[in-house]
Amino acid sequence: GIADLSGQSSMVEEAAACHDGAMKQTSFASAEYAGKKRQTRRERFLAEMNAVVPWARLEALIEPHYPKSGKVGRPPIGVPRMLRMYFLQQWYTLADEALEDALYDSQAMREFIGIDLGRENVPDATTLLKFRRLLEQHDLTSAILAEVNAHLSERGLLMRQGTVVDATIIAAPSSTKNEDGKRDPEMHQTKKGQQWHFGMKMHNGVDAESGLIHSVVCTAAHEADVVHAHELLHGQESQVHGDSGYTGLDKRDEIKAAQAEGRLRKNIDWRIAMKRGQIQAMPEGPAKALYEWFERRKAQVRAIVEHPFHVIKNLFGYRKVSYRGIAKNQIRAKAHAALANLYIARRRLMAQGVSASAA
């Protein structure tokens, strides 16, 4: 009898072990998805970004501010999963509810975050909203941009010898058909060429060698580019490039003050474009041809600033603001800048063998 009981006991333990093993295995849907042959563009993009984002460093920035699990209530979702959700939201320009729906629809997104619907639900939109507010409250996207740039500098990808300054307009809703019956008071309209725009300006300081963003400032759209240029300089550059909107930058009081205090070099080479009318007014001859050649060379260097703008506005879809007020949109713009830098540098990082585990 004792032998029979011990035999039954071992069978129960064996069955329990098999059950625990089955629980740890991937679900049938996940296994079927993993076995498919063709890789989509979304999967390829997410795999590349998963490999180059320095997850451990960014999670360490957020962890001290993240709520800890208490004795009562549901334990909070971990920082790694919430950070991945937040980055998905920026890459695909999705509202909180839209991202929740997309995660239920897209196996690729769920695999990126690490969610198996066979065992758990997708974190809801309110959870993501609270995480965004946490980032806003502690200005953590500024820290994320700085940490990403430190990561890139350590790998020799951010040179810091020259800076290109430029700005782009991010549109805002101009309609007054809302609860207040008013447009966002912090946004403004401005005329560019023959067209009027309403929204904000995203001013960027971009590394002249690599095309990576190192500084971001957001203002109302009507504010002059040259007024905020000093906020885009990190102080180590020996050259500053800008279009004709930055004429007179080297003579501005804030630049002279920064040089006097040692925050900027005194011997900066200011390569600011001449106004088109000045060149057109010159008499034809060798002198005008020389000026035109020099302006073309300066324009070739400035063109590098268009790459991050293309990534942010065309690939990530950040053409319109998502929130009211400059401050909230600047927080989002800095997150876009950090992610754009990783996207631009992804092939060089992968060639160096940088992976998520190594970072």
N, C-alpha and C positions, 0 to 999 in steps of 0.2 A: 504493500500500500504506500509505504514511504517513497519507494522508487517511482511509483506511478505519479504521486503528487509532485515529486521533484522534476519529473519529466514534463508534467503539465506546466509547472512554474517556468521551466526553461523555454517552453514553447510560447508562453505569454510574453516573457521578456524579449524573445526573438521577434515576435509580432510587433511589440511596442517599438523596438529598435527600427524595424522596417518602416513603421508608420512615421517615426521621427525623421528618418532619412528621406521619405517621400515628401514630407513637409518642407524639407530644406531644398529639394530639387525645384527646378524651374517649372512653371505651369506648362500645360500642353501648348497654349497659345504662344508663349514665349519661345518654347522649343521649336515650334513650327516657323515662327518669324526668324529665328536664328539660322534655320536651315535653308532659307530662300537664297537664290543665287545672285540676283541683281541688287546692287547697292544704289539707292537713290541719291540724288544730289543733297537732300536734307541729311541723310545718314552720313554722307561723306563730309559735309560741313561740320556736323556735330562731332564726328570722330576727330577731325582736325583740331577743333577748338578744345575738345576734351583733353587732347594731348598737349596743347601749348599754354592753357590757362594755369597759372601757378596756384592751384587750389589751396594747398596747405598754408601758403603765406596770406592769402586773402581771408581764409576762414579764421586764421589767428587774429586778424584785425577786428573781426566782427564778434568773436567769441566773448570777449570781456563785457560787451554791451548786451549780449543776448540773454533773454530771461532763462533762469535755471528751473529745472523740474521741481515742483513742490509736492507736498504730501497729498494735497487735495486736487482733484481735477485731472484732466487729460495731460500727459506729458507733452511739452512742446516738440515740434518737429525740429530735427537737427539743423545746424547751420549749413552743412554741405548740401542738403537737399533744397533748402530755401534759397541759397545762393545760386544754384543751378536753375531754379525756377525763375529767379529774378533776371538772370542773364538771358534765358529763353524769351522772356517778355521784351527785353531790349532788342534782341536780334530780329524778332518777328513783329515788333510794334503791336503788341496785343494788350487790350485792357485786361483787368484782373479776371473778370468773368469769361472773357474770350480765351484766355490762357487755360483756365480750368476746363473749358469745353474742348480745346485743342488737345489737351493731355488725354482726355478720354478717347479722342478720335485718332490720335497719332501714336502708334507703337514706337516709332523712332524717338519721339520726345520722352515717352515713358522710360524707354531703355536708358536714355541720357541721364534722367533724374534717378533712375533705379526704383521704379514703381512697378509692381506686379498686381494687376487688378484681381487676380485670383485670390490674393491675400489681404489687400488693403485698398482703400479709396484714394483718389487724388486729393491732395490738400486743397481746401476750398479757397475761393477768392478773398474771403475775409482774412485768412491766414497770410496771404501774399500782401494784402493791404497793410497789415500790421508790420510786416517785415520791411516794406518800403518806408513806412513812417519811422521805423527804427533807424534806417539808413539816413533819412532826412534829419532826424533829431540830433544825431551825432556827426553829421557831415561826413559820413563814411565813404561816399563816392570820391571825395577829394583824396582820402587816404588810399582808396583802391587805385586811382590813377597814379598816385605817387609810388605805390608799391609795384604796380605793373611796370612803370618806367625804371624803377630801381632794378627790377628783374631783367629788363631789356638792356640796361646799361652794363650790368655785370657780364652780359654775353656779347658786349661790344657792338650793340645795334643802335645805341643812342649816343651820337658823337658830341653834341653840345658846343660845336665850334661856331655855328651860324644859325640864325633864326629867321624864318619867314613868317611875317605877321599878315593876317588876312581875316576877313569876316564874311559870314554868309547869313542870309535871312531865313529864319524859321517862321513859317506862317502861323497866325492865330485866328480863331473864328472872329469874323467881323460882324456877324449877325447880332442883333439885339433881341432876338426871339428866345429869351431865357427867363429864368425866375426873377432876376433883378431888372431885366429890360435894358441892360447896359453891356457894352463891350468891356473887356478886361482893362481896368484903368492903368495897369502897369505896361501894357503893350502900346504900340504907337504905329502910325503909318509913315511911310517914307517913299520917295520916288527914286526908282532906279531905272536909268534910261528914260523911256517914255511910259513906264508902267508904275502904278502905285501898288505898294505892298503894305499889309498890316501884320504886325507880329513883333518878334524880337530878333536881335542879332546875336549870333554865336561867334565870338572873337577867339581865334586860335593862334597860339604860338607853335610853330612846327619846326622840327629839326631840319635844317637845309640839306643835310646829307642823306638821312634815312626817310624823311617824310613822316616821321612819327610826331604826334601831338604831345607837347610837354606842358602847355598852359591853356586854360579855358576861362573865359569871362563872358557872361551873358548880360545884355542890356536891352533897353527898348530899341526898336528898329531905327529910330530917327537919330540916335546918338552917333556922332562922328567917329570913324574908325581911329583916327589919330589920338583922340582923347584918352583911349584905354590901352594904347599900345605899350606903355611902360609897364602895365600889369602882366603883359605876355612875355617879358624878357626875364630869363633866369639869372643873368648877371655874368655868365661865363663866356658868352658869345663874343667873337671878334668881328663878326659881320651881322648886319641886320638888313633884310630884304623886305620891300613892301611896294605896293602899287602907288599910283599918284595920290591916292586918298591919304597917304601918310607924309605928304610934303611938309617939310618944316619940323619933322619929328625930333631931329637932333637939337633943335633950338628951344624946345619946350621946357618949361620950368621944372616939371617933374623929372625929366631926363637929367637935367643939369644937377638937380638936388641929389638924385640917385648916384651920379658920378662923384659928386663932392663927398658923399657919405661912404663911398667905396662899394656900393651895391652894384654898380655897373663899371665896366672898363671905360677909361677916358679916351682910348685910341680906337674906338669902334669905327669900322668902315660902313658908313650908312649908304646902302645901295637902294635908294628910293627912285622909282620911275619918274621921269619927267612928264609933265602934263602934255597931252597930245597936241594941244594948240601951240605950245612953245616950239615943238619941232616943226609943225606945219608952217609956222610963221618965219622959219629960217630961210634964207635965200638958198637956192639950189647950188650945190658945189660939194667939194671934198669934205668940208666941215660938217655939213648936214648929213652926208653919207656915213661919216664916222659916228656921229651921234646916233643915227638910226641903227647902226650895227651894234653899238654898245647897249642900246635899249633892248634889242632882240636878245642879247646875251643875258641881260638881267631878267628878262621875261622867262627865259628857259629855266633859270634857277627857281623863280617864283612859281612856276607851273607845278612843282612838287606838292604845293599846298592843296591842289585840287584833288589829289588822290584820297586823303582822309575825308574830305567833304563828300566825294563820290560814295565812299563806303558808308558813311553815316546817313546820307540823304537817300541814296538810290538802293543800296544793298540792305541796310537796316530799316529803311523807310521812315527815317526821322525828318519828315518835311513839314509836319505840323506839331505844334505844342500839344501836350496831353493834359496840362493842368493850368489853372489860373495863377498868375503871379510869376515874376522872374525867378525868385529863389528856388522854387520847386523844379522849374524847368532847367535851371543851371545844374542842379543836382543830377538830373537825368542826363544832361549834356556831358557831364564829366564821366558818367558811366559809359556812355557811347564812345567817348574819346579813348578810354582805357581798352574797351573791346575792339575798337577800330585799330588801335596800335597792335594788338595781338593778332588780328586778322591780317594786317599788312605784313607783319613779321613772321607769320606762321611757317612759311616754307624755309626761311633761314633758321628758325628755331628747330624745326623738325630735322633739318640737315645737320644740326649740331647734336641731334639725339636727345633733345629736351623732351621730356614726357611729364605727364601729370604726377607720376610717382616720384620722378627725380626732383621736380620742383617743390 
